[in-house]
């Protein structure tokens, strides 16, 4: 019985494993579906480009969600205020 509990991949902590489409992230399946619906050379090329992009992200150690967050941080910067510039309080002179 103890042998069954220690082996396998069914423990609750494994419930957030990423969904896979063959060896890549399952989001690549969307581009495969686009290719199946609209079979053209450029959709096949798009599928291979996206497969390569997802493969490179995984080689770098990033999931797709982490890569999007990293891109957002790179574009917007590290120091972001809690309020946008329109809603910040302005100095008021009462007199």
FENNORHU-V787920 format. One record per helix or strand of 2 or more residues. SS is the DSSP state (2 for helix, 1 for strand). FROM is the first residue (numbers start at 0). LEN is the number of residues. If there is no record, write none. Layout:
SS,FROM,LEN + SS,FROM,LEN
This chain:
2,1,5 + 2,11,3 + 1,19,2 + 1,23,2 + 2,27,10 + 2,40,20 + 2,63,13
